[in-house]
Amino acid sequence: MSERLLLCTDLDRTLLPNGVQPESPGARERFAALAALPGVTTVYVTGRHRELAQSAIASYNLPVPAYAITDVGSKIYQVQNGGWQPWPDWEAEIDADWAGKDHAGLRELFRGLADLQLQERSKQNTHKLSFYVPLYADREALLAVMQARLAEQGVRASLIWSVDEPAAVGLLDVLPERATKLHAIEFLAARSGHDTGDILFAGDSGNDLPVLASPVPSVLVANASDEVKEAALAQAAAAGNADALYIAHGGFLGMNGNYSAGILEGVDHFHPAFTARLGAEKTA
């Protein structure tokens, strides 16, 4: 049993109770108590850019993290003394995948694809090109065309799909192939001296699937959609990583398994010594 925990959690609809399902009373306070324990290093892993992540931390009274992986894995920040310092080593790690193309050059590759609507400037960065996609679009056909155009230009990219459920719109991020949440977590863990067994990742959506299906111990919170739950279970099993994935279902400390309650349930599954240190009794 590891005595260190690299607690990596998504924000929206994972730690943040901003979905349609209810949040268990006191769950976020228990999460904050866990994050404050010796040996716990907290990392927020989010599609948000830095300013939106900071806004969420303030609005929801979240613990300040030690690190933040933002923009769907394309940025890593170390948080010290209130300052967010970007890791240039991470940007160097992923930059070669763009094959020398800048943001404008990448956008040009997708000219004529009517289902793509460029997201706001604040949601773009050097290593992240983001679009809105209507939910009625033929997603598989669209992704196939985009991948073919990227490959023709020698661009190594990951196309990350998720759904903004409250807004009822698809979100499509074009990232350097290595700029995924999974690779960013592995890079951060290696640089901070953590083993894979020290990590717990918590997520809820389609853009979390590469981590949820990986050898990284992960929890999918109970409020995740049935589609994401089924995909996560199938992909983890296909990769031989079924034992590394836990689906929160509620019951831990009498909570419902949604949002931070699900994160705590996952910690209790993989790292029970840490939840035991909270001094709370478990209920079936």
FIPATI-265278 format. One record per residue: x, y, z of N, C-alpha, C in turn. Coordinates in steps of 0.02 Angstrom, whole numbers. Layout:
<rs>
((X, Y, Z), (X, Y, Z), (X, Y, Z))
...
</rs>
This chain:
<rs>
((42, -59, 0), (0, 0, 0), (44, 62, 0))
((36, 103, -49), (75, 164, -54), (53, 213, -1))
((101, 247, 29), (85, 299, 78), (86, 368, 45))
((87, 369, -21), (82, 432, -57), (25, 427, -107))
((-8, 482, -118), (-65, 483, -164), (-60, 544, -209))
((-54, 532, -273), (-57, 585, -323), (-129, 586, -348))
((-169, 630, -319), (-241, 631, -330), (-257, 678, -388))
((-271, 648, -446), (-282, 686, -508), (-356, 683, -525))
((-389, 740, -525), (-460, 740, -539), (-480, 792, -590))
((-525, 771, -634), (-558, 817, -679), (-600, 865, -637))
((-619, 922, -666), (-660, 971, -630), (-734, 965, -648))
((-753, 987, -707), (-824, 991, -723), (-859, 924, -720))
((-911, 921, -678), (-953, 862, -668), (-914, 803, -639))
((-853, 815, -616), (-817, 765, -576), (-808, 792, -506))
((-765, 841, -497), (-760, 873, -432), (-813, 928, -425))
((-825, 964, -479), (-876, 1018, -477), (-946, 988, -485))
((-992, 1005, -440), (-1060, 978, -445), (-1104, 1018, -493))
((-1080, 1026, -555), (-1116, 1069, -602), (-1151, 1029, -657))
((-1170, 967, -640), (-1213, 928, -684), (-1284, 929, -657))
((-1327, 887, -685), (-1397, 887, -664), (-1409, 844, -602))
((-1362, 799, -586), (-1372, 754, -529), (-1355, 790, -464))
((-1385, 768, -408), (-1372, 802, -343), (-1304, 786, -315))
((-1278, 832, -275), (-1216, 823, -238), (-1233, 802, -167))
((-1196, 754, -140), (-1206, 735, -70), (-1183, 791, -24))
((-1223, 809, 27), (-1202, 860, 74), (-1136, 841, 108))
((-1091, 889, 112), (-1028, 879, 147), (-975, 843, 106))
((-991, 823, 44), (-942, 784, 5), (-881, 826, -12))
((-891, 888, -33), (-833, 930, -51), (-790, 946, 9))
((-822, 954, 67), (-783, 967, 128), (-740, 906, 146))
((-767, 847, 136), (-727, 787, 148), (-671, 781, 97))
((-684, 801, 35), (-630, 801, -15), (-575, 849, 6))
((-593, 908, 30), (-543, 957, 53), (-502, 929, 110))
((-535, 893, 156), (-499, 863, 212), (-450, 810, 187))
((-471, 771, 138), (-426, 721, 108), (-366, 755, 76))
((-379, 807, 37), (-325, 842, 1), (-274, 872, 49))
((-295, 887, 111), (-251, 918, 160), (-208, 867, 197))
((-221, 802, 188), (-184, 751, 225), (-111, 749, 202))
((-64, 737, 248), (6, 727, 228), (11, 668, 179))
((51, 677, 128), (61, 625, 78), (16, 630, 18))
((-34, 676, 20), (-79, 685, -36), (-58, 745, -77))
((-48, 735, -141), (-32, 789, -189), (-91, 794, -237))
((-123, 853, -239), (-184, 861, -278), (-168, 893, -345))
((-197, 864, -398), (-187, 889, -466), (-256, 896, -498))
((-271, 955, -525), (-333, 964, -563), (-318, 955, -637))
((-356, 911, -668), (-346, 892, -738), (-409, 912, -775))
((-405, 962, -818), (-466, 992, -843), (-460, 1016, -915))
((-517, 1019, -948), (-519, 1050, -1013), (-519, 1125, -1010))
((-531, 1153, -951), (-532, 1226, -943), (-462, 1255, -953))
((-460, 1318, -974), (-397, 1354, -974), (-383, 1380, -903))
((-324, 1408, -892), (-302, 1426, -825), (-352, 1472, -789))
((-374, 1525, -823), (-418, 1573, -790), (-484, 1542, -769))
((-512, 1499, -812), (-574, 1466, -795), (-564, 1415, -738))
((-507, 1382, -737), (-492, 1336, -682), (-486, 1375, -616))
((-452, 1431, -618), (-445, 1472, -558), (-513, 1497, -534))
((-556, 1516, -582), (-623, 1539, -564), (-663, 1484, -530))
((-657, 1422, -554), (-693, 1366, -524), (-668, 1353, -453))
((-603, 1357, -443), (-574, 1346, -377), (-603, 1396, -327))
((-608, 1459, -348), (-635, 1511, -304), (-710, 1503, -294))
((-747, 1490, -348), (-820, 1488, -345), (-845, 1429, -303))
((-810, 1373, -307), (-832, 1312, -273), (-792, 1299, -209))
((-750, 1346, -190), (-711, 1341, -128), (-672, 1276, -125))
((-635, 1263, -179), (-595, 1202, -184), (-526, 1213, -155))
((-494, 1159, -133), (-424, 1165, -112), (-380, 1188, -170))
((-330, 1228, -156), (-283, 1248, -208), (-239, 1188, -223))
((-232, 1170, -287), (-193, 1110, -304), (-118, 1123, -302))
((-80, 1069, -303), (-8, 1076, -311), (10, 1085, -384))
((-30, 1055, -428), (-19, 1059, -500), (-87, 1065, -534))
((-86, 1089, -595), (-146, 1090, -637), (-126, 1071, -708))
((-161, 1022, -735), (-156, 1003, -805), (-218, 1032, -838))
((-209, 1081, -881), (-266, 1118, -909), (-271, 1108, -984))
((-324, 1137, -1013), (-332, 1136, -1086), (-328, 1065, -1115))
((-361, 1018, -1081), (-365, 947, -1101), (-296, 916, -1108))
((-249, 936, -1065), (-183, 905, -1065), (-129, 943, -1101))
((-146, 1000, -1131), (-95, 1036, -1171), (-54, 1085, -1129))
((-72, 1095, -1066), (-34, 1139, -1022), (-26, 1105, -954))
((33, 1113, -923), (44, 1092, -854), (71, 1152, -816))
((40, 1165, -757), (63, 1218, -713), (81, 1189, -645))
((133, 1217, -615), (147, 1204, -545), (122, 1264, -506))
((84, 1251, -453), (53, 1304, -414), (91, 1313, -349))
((122, 1371, -342), (161, 1386, -282), (150, 1458, -261))
((137, 1467, -197), (129, 1535, -169), (80, 1577, -208))
((26, 1545, -231), (-26, 1581, -267), (-11, 1591, -341))
((49, 1573, -364), (67, 1583, -434), (63, 1517, -473))
((41, 1522, -535), (37, 1464, -580), (93, 1469, -631))
((143, 1425, -623), (202, 1427, -666), (198, 1372, -719))
((196, 1390, -784), (193, 1338, -836), (258, 1299, -839))
((252, 1237, -861), (310, 1193, -870), (332, 1195, -943))
((384, 1232, -959), (407, 1234, -1029), (431, 1166, -1054))
((455, 1123, -1009), (477, 1056, -1031), (418, 1016, -1061))
((358, 1027, -1035), (300, 992, -1062), (284, 1018, -1132))
((287, 1083, -1141), (273, 1111, -1208), (324, 1087, -1259))
((387, 1081, -1238), (438, 1054, -1283), (425, 981, -1299))
((399, 944, -1251), (384, 873, -1259), (332, 862, -1315))
((283, 906, -1318), (227, 894, -1364), (231, 933, -1429))
((276, 983, -1433), (276, 1029, -1490), (291, 995, -1557))
((336, 946, -1556), (357, 915, -1619), (299, 882, -1656))
((246, 863, -1620), (190, 829, -1652), (154, 873, -1704))
((161, 939, -1697), (126, 985, -1743), (162, 992, -1810))
((220, 960, -1817), (256, 960, -1881), (267, 1031, -1908))
((281, 1077, -1862), (297, 1146, -1883), (237, 1189, -1899))
((177, 1163, -1895), (118, 1203, -1912), (96, 1245, -1852))
((72, 1306, -1867), (44, 1347, -1815), (-32, 1338, -1813))
((-64, 1375, -1768), (-136, 1368, -1759), (-174, 1381, -1823))
((-155, 1434, -1859), (-190, 1452, -1921), (-181, 1398, -1973))
((-122, 1369, -1977), (-109, 1316, -2025), (-151, 1254, -2012))
((-161, 1239, -1948), (-202, 1181, -1931), (-275, 1194, -1948))
((-299, 1254, -1932), (-369, 1271, -1949), (-382, 1264, -2023))
((-333, 1283, -2063), (-341, 1281, -2136), (-352, 1209, -2160))
((-323, 1161, -2125), (-331, 1090, -2145), (-404, 1068, -2143))
((-444, 1102, -2101), (-513, 1080, -2091), (-563, 1125, -2126))
((-538, 1164, -2173), (-583, 1208, -2211), (-636, 1166, -2247))
((-697, 1190, -2246), (-751, 1157, -2282), (-789, 1105, -2242))
((-768, 1091, -2180), (-804, 1043, -2138), (-857, 1081, -2099))
((-919, 1078, -2125), (-972, 1122, -2100), (-992, 1109, -2028))
((-979, 1049, -2003), (-1000, 1033, -1934), (-953, 1063, -1882))
((-896, 1090, -1903), (-848, 1118, -1856), (-861, 1193, -1846))
((-871, 1212, -1783), (-876, 1283, -1766), (-820, 1299, -1716))
((-776, 1344, -1735), (-719, 1361, -1693), (-742, 1388, -1625))
((-714, 1362, -1572), (-730, 1388, -1505), (-697, 1456, -1495))
((-715, 1488, -1440), (-691, 1555, -1424), (-615, 1557, -1419))
((-587, 1616, -1432), (-514, 1625, -1429), (-485, 1603, -1362))
((-522, 1617, -1307), (-497, 1601, -1241), (-489, 1525, -1230))
((-522, 1485, -1272), (-519, 1412, -1265), (-469, 1380, -1312))
((-429, 1421, -1346), (-376, 1397, -1391), (-308, 1411, -1359))
((-258, 1373, -1378), (-189, 1391, -1362), (-144, 1361, -1415))
((-79, 1373, -1407), (-31, 1351, -1457), (-38, 1277, -1473))
((-55, 1237, -1423), (-59, 1165, -1432), (-130, 1138, -1421))
((-180, 1179, -1436), (-249, 1156, -1429), (-294, 1194, -1477))
((-325, 1158, -1522), (-372, 1186, -1571), (-440, 1155, -1557))
((-488, 1196, -1537), (-551, 1170, -1511), (-611, 1194, -1551))
((-658, 1147, -1562), (-718, 1160, -1600), (-780, 1138, -1562))
((-836, 1170, -1578), (-902, 1144, -1560), (-927, 1102, -1618))
((-963, 1048, -1601), (-992, 1005, -1653), (-1063, 989, -1632))
((-1112, 998, -1677), (-1181, 980, -1659), (-1188, 905, -1645))
((-1230, 889, -1598), (-1237, 819, -1577), (-1267, 775, -1632))
((-1300, 805, -1680), (-1329, 766, -1735), (-1277, 748, -1789))
((-1217, 776, -1784), (-1166, 764, -1835), (-1144, 690, -1836))
((-1122, 667, -1893), (-1094, 599, -1899), (-1022, 603, -1873))
((-1015, 590, -1808), (-951, 600, -1775), (-896, 556, -1805))
((-911, 492, -1815), (-859, 447, -1840), (-834, 467, -1909))
((-879, 487, -1953), (-859, 509, -2020), (-818, 573, -2016))
((-839, 619, -1973), (-803, 683, -1966), (-732, 670, -1941))
((-725, 629, -1889), (-658, 615, -1861), (-614, 581, -1912))
((-643, 537, -1952), (-603, 501, -2003), (-575, 550, -2055))
((-616, 597, -2077), (-593, 647, -2125), (-538, 691, -2095))
((-548, 712, -2033), (-499, 755, -2000), (-432, 718, -1991))
((-435, 655, -1970), (-373, 617, -1961), (-337, 608, -2027))
((-374, 596, -2080), (-342, 587, -2146), (-307, 651, -2167))
((-338, 708, -2157), (-307, 771, -2177), (-245, 786, -2135))
((-248, 770, -2071), (-189, 780, -2028), (-132, 735, -2050))
((-148, 671, -2063), (-96, 623, -2082), (-62, 643, -2147))
((-100, 671, -2194), (-71, 692, -2258), (-17, 745, -2248))
((-23, 784, -2195), (24, 838, -2181), (77, 818, -2130))
((77, 755, -2109), (126, 732, -2060), (115, 757, -1990))
((54, 779, -1975), (37, 804, -1908), (13, 745, -1866))
((45, 735, -1809), (25, 683, -1762), (-22, 714, -1711))
((-85, 695, -1713), (-135, 728, -1671), (-180, 678, -1637))
((-207, 699, -1580), (-261, 663, -1547), (-324, 705, -1555))
((-379, 672, -1573), (-444, 705, -1578), (-485, 682, -1518))
((-499, 729, -1473), (-531, 712, -1409), (-603, 737, -1410))
((-650, 692, -1405), (-721, 708, -1408), (-753, 704, -1339))
((-794, 752, -1322), (-835, 749, -1262), (-899, 788, -1274))
((-944, 786, -1226), (-1008, 820, -1233), (-1019, 867, -1175))
((-1036, 929, -1190), (-1058, 977, -1139), (-1133, 965, -1131))
((-1151, 924, -1080), (-1220, 904, -1073), (-1267, 962, -1059))
((-1250, 1009, -1014), (-1296, 1065, -1002), (-1308, 1107, -1065))
((-1257, 1115, -1108), (-1264, 1154, -1169), (-1287, 1112, -1228))
((-1289, 1046, -1219), (-1310, 1000, -1273), (-1271, 1011, -1337))
((-1204, 1011, -1330), (-1161, 1020, -1389), (-1099, 976, -1382))
((-1073, 953, -1437), (-1012, 914, -1437), (-951, 960, -1433))
((-899, 936, -1401), (-835, 972, -1395), (-781, 929, -1427))
((-744, 957, -1473), (-692, 920, -1508), (-626, 958, -1503))
((-577, 928, -1471), (-511, 959, -1463), (-461, 923, -1506))
((-423, 962, -1545), (-367, 936, -1584), (-304, 953, -1546))
((-268, 902, -1524), (-209, 911, -1482), (-150, 874, -1514))
((-88, 895, -1497), (-31, 853, -1515), (-43, 782, -1489))
((-20, 733, -1525), (-33, 663, -1508), (-15, 647, -1435))
((39, 678, -1412), (61, 664, -1343), (30, 710, -1291))
((-10, 759, -1313), (-39, 808, -1266), (-106, 784, -1240))
((-108, 723, -1216), (-170, 696, -1188), (-167, 702, -1112))
((-225, 696, -1081), (-227, 695, -1008), (-183, 638, -982))
((-186, 580, -1015), (-148, 522, -992), (-73, 535, -993))
((-48, 558, -1050), (24, 570, -1054), (45, 626, -1007))
((3, 677, -999), (20, 732, -953), (24, 707, -881))
((-23, 663, -862), (-21, 635, -794), (42, 593, -785))
((58, 551, -834), (117, 509, -830), (181, 551, -827))
((184, 604, -867), (241, 650, -868), (249, 683, -800))
((193, 708, -772), (196, 742, -707), (215, 693, -652))
((187, 633, -654), (204, 583, -603), (278, 567, -604))
((306, 557, -664), (377, 541, -670), (420, 599, -644))
((402, 660, -662), (441, 718, -641), (434, 732, -566))
((379, 711, -536), (369, 724, -464), (386, 663, -421))
((413, 610, -453), (436, 553, -415), (382, 505, -391))
((326, 503, -426), (271, 458, -407), (269, 397, -455))
((255, 339, -427), (243, 279, -466), (171, 277, -490))
((157, 234, -538), (88, 227, -562), (41, 208, -506))
((64, 165, -460), (22, 145, -405), (5, 199, -356))
((42, 255, -358), (27, 312, -314), (-30, 354, -341))
((-48, 345, -404), (-95, 390, -438), (-167, 365, -427))
((-213, 412, -419), (-284, 399, -430), (-311, 454, -473))
((-341, 434, -530), (-373, 482, -575), (-449, 476, -567))
((-484, 532, -568), (-557, 533, -566), (-583, 572, -625))
((-633, 544, -660), (-661, 577, -718), (-734, 560, -727))
((-764, 590, -781), (-835, 578, -793), (-854, 576, -867))
((-809, 597, -912), (-832, 609, -981), (-788, 573, -1032))
((-808, 582, -1096), (-773, 548, -1150), (-701, 567, -1156))
((-683, 629, -1140), (-612, 647, -1146), (-569, 619, -1090))
((-601, 584, -1042), (-564, 550, -990), (-550, 476, -1007))
((-579, 452, -1061), (-575, 380, -1077), (-504, 354, -1084))
((-457, 391, -1116), (-389, 364, -1122), (-358, 349, -1054))
((-373, 389, -1003), (-347, 376, -936), (-386, 319, -903))
((-452, 322, -909), (-495, 271, -877), (-480, 201, -903))
((-457, 195, -965), (-442, 129, -994), (-369, 109, -986))
((-329, 151, -955), (-257, 140, -949), (-240, 101, -886))
((-175, 86, -874), (-155, 54, -811), (-158, 101, -751))
((-170, 166, -762), (-175, 213, -706), (-238, 199, -666))
((-232, 186, -601), (-292, 175, -560), (-340, 234, -566))
((-404, 218, -582), (-452, 271, -599), (-520, 255, -571))
((-558, 309, -556), (-627, 303, -536), (-670, 344, -584))
((-725, 315, -605), (-775, 351, -645), (-833, 366, -597))
((-847, 431, -588), (-897, 450, -539), (-966, 427, -561))
((-1011, 418, -512), (-1076, 387, -525), (-1120, 428, -572))
((-1109, 493, -574), (-1151, 536, -617), (-1129, 535, -691))
((-1078, 497, -708), (-1059, 490, -778), (-1116, 457, -817))
((-1119, 472, -881), (-1173, 443, -922), (-1163, 368, -931))
((-1218, 334, -945), (-1213, 262, -958), (-1167, 247, -1017))
((-1169, 291, -1068), (-1127, 282, -1127), (-1053, 283, -1108))
((-1033, 330, -1066), (-963, 335, -1045), (-945, 275, -1001))
((-990, 255, -956), (-976, 197, -913), (-964, 134, -956))
((-1008, 123, -1004), (-1001, 64, -1047), (-936, 67, -1088))
((-920, 126, -1115), (-859, 132, -1154), (-797, 122, -1111))
((-798, 150, -1050), (-740, 143, -1006), (-729, 70, -987))
((-782, 35, -969), (-776, -35, -951), (-751, -77, -1009))
((-778, -64, -1068), (-758, -103, -1127), (-686, -89, -1146))
((-666, -26, -1146), (-598, -9, -1166), (-547, -33, -1115))
((-563, -27, -1050), (-517, -51, -998), (-508, -126, -1003))
((-563, -162, -1015), (-559, -235, -1021), (-519, -255, -1083))
((-530, -220, -1138), (-494, -236, -1200), (-419, -225, -1193))
((-401, -176, -1152), (-330, -160, -1141), (-299, -201, -1085))
((-338, -244, -1053), (-313, -284, -998), (-306, -245, -933))
((-344, -191, -927), (-337, -147, -869), (-401, -143, -828))
((-443, -194, -831), (-507, -192, -796), (-498, -181, -721))
((-445, -209, -692), (-435, -202, -620), (-415, -132, -599))
((-394, -91, -648), (-372, -23, -633), (-430, 27, -636))
((-490, 4, -654), (-548, 48, -660), (-601, 30, -609))
((-624, 82, -574), (-679, 73, -525), (-735, 120, -544))
((-797, 95, -545), (-855, 135, -559), (-890, 150, -493))
((-892, 213, -473), (-926, 232, -411), (-1001, 219, -417))
((-1031, 194, -364), (-1103, 179, -365), (-1139, 206, -304))
((-1103, 237, -258), (-1134, 264, -199), (-1131, 214, -141))
((-1144, 239, -81), (-1143, 198, -21), (-1086, 214, 26))
((-1030, 240, -1), (-973, 256, 42), (-992, 316, 86))
((-987, 307, 152), (-1005, 358, 201), (-1077, 384, 190))
((-1119, 341, 162), (-1189, 359, 152), (-1200, 409, 96))
((-1148, 419, 54), (-1154, 468, 0), (-1175, 434, -65))
((-1191, 476, -115), (-1222, 449, -176), (-1174, 431, -232))
((-1110, 444, -223), (-1061, 426, -275), (-1053, 477, -330))
((-1092, 530, -328), (-1086, 583, -378), (-1030, 631, -360))
((-996, 657, -411), (-947, 711, -402), (-894, 692, -349))
((-881, 736, -300), (-828, 722, -252), (-842, 661, -209))
((-906, 643, -200), (-921, 580, -164), (-894, 520, -202))
((-897, 523, -268), (-870, 469, -308), (-794, 466, -306))
((-763, 525, -304), (-690, 528, -297), (-669, 494, -232))
((-702, 512, -177), (-686, 483, -112), (-697, 408, -112))
((-749, 386, -146), (-763, 314, -151), (-706, 278, -188))
((-681, 311, -240), (-624, 283, -277), (-561, 280, -235))
((-549, 333, -197), (-491, 333, -152), (-497, 275, -102))
((-557, 265, -76), (-567, 212, -27), (-556, 143, -59))
((-572, 137, -123), (-562, 73, -158), (-488, 58, -169))
((-451, 108, -193), (-381, 97, -211), (-332, 113, -156))
((-349, 161, -113), (-303, 185, -61), (-341, 193, 5))
((-367, 138, 33), (-409, 144, 93), (-373, 174, 154))
((-307, 170, 156), (-272, 199, 213), (-284, 274, 218))
((-294, 307, 160), (-304, 379, 162), (-374, 396, 186))
((-425, 360, 164), (-492, 375, 188), (-499, 356, 262))
((-463, 304, 284), (-464, 286, 354), (-437, 343, 397))
((-388, 380, 370), (-359, 436, 407), (-406, 495, 413))
((-460, 495, 375), (-510, 548, 384), (-549, 538, 449))
((-543, 478, 478), (-575, 466, 542), (-649, 454, 537))
((-673, 437, 477), (-745, 426, 468), (-759, 352, 461))
((-817, 331, 483), (-837, 261, 476), (-871, 252, 408))
((-858, 194, 379), (-890, 177, 315), (-959, 147, 328))
((-1004, 161, 282), (-1069, 128, 283), (-1079, 90, 219))
((-1112, 35, 225), (-1122, -7, 166), (-1173, 24, 118))
</rs>
